[in-house]
Amino acid sequence: AQSVTQPDIHITVSEGASLELRCNYSYGATPYLFWYVQSPGQGLQLLLKYFSGDTLVQGIKGFEAEFKRSQSSFNLRKPSVHWSDAAEYFCAVGAQSGGGADGLTFGKGTHLIIQP
Amino acid sequence: EPEVTQTPSHQVTQMGQEVILRCVPISNHLYFYWYRQILGQKVEFLVSFYNNEISEKSEIFDDQFSVERPDGSNFTLKIRSTKLEDSAMYFCASSWGVVTDTQYFGPGTRLTVL
């Protein structure tokens, strides 16, 4: 079974500074990888996803993530954070078995705090 | 932009009572999901639904849970006899296809079992 580890529970970054959120996955085949963001009181919004091809994927709100198979990682980055980026960030892996619609497996999330 | 909606936003119930959580998926989507997030824990998959039947379910989705698409727009999760440990945020999601297609999530229903 697949699993996702987000090693950082909380991260504090100054506004304007760069950001990297870590995600490691465990899955036997080629993973389908996602980053979602959850603002307080809101649902989960997709930032970006990786299925195949270019290992550097661009997402919304200036985010990007790089898939590194050798490290089983899919870290999320942003060159300059804004106060509005403060939220909970979830990495997830998808799989498909037997033709069914398997659900996503999520990490525990990283809570991003932006300092002025 | 189309979005997934969920009602109610917050439901309080007594232990042993039945609750029904409602979702309206995005209209042209074919796959529907329920997830839950117990406070402080990760989001967990419960069940997926396609073509009017359950497609996949996790070990969490036991006999006390059921899902239904009663009409062309609603998708419901029923918990027959709630327990304290069912207190969680429940998210509905929908997608056009599987795996490679984005799952769009609703804002969630917070269920509190007293």
Interface residues (C-beta under 8 A of the other chain):
Chain A: Y32 Y36 G41 Q42 G43 L44 Q45 L46 K49 F51 F90 A92 G94 A95 Q96 G100 A101 D102 G103 L104 T105 F106 G107 K108 G109
Chain B: V4 Y31 Y33 Y35 Q41 K42 V43 E44 F45 L46 V47 S48 F49 Y50 S55 E56 S58 F91 A93 S95 V98 V99 T100 T102 Q103 Y104 F105 G106 P107 G108
